[in-house]
């Protein structure tokens, strides 16, 4: 088993379980079989770039975050990266709404 496959599989499993999704549900969303997903999560199988992109899109996270090994000191967790993405989106939305409000006041 390759280290990258293990990290990727662990991260996908963590994302899936944090959402409360089953392997069957996630595999249906990704249009793959549940046994194939089980092999990915266990680090026994790799994934195509297209499938990696689909996973990142589905969980609305940066692709790179799927390759971050969790549990290491000074390494951001996937959850922290998700929160950073959400925070950035909120900041952009707030700034946009403030600009619109000022424009209306003029």
Order of alpha helices (4+ residues) and beta strands (2+ residues): alpha-alpha-alpha-alpha-alpha
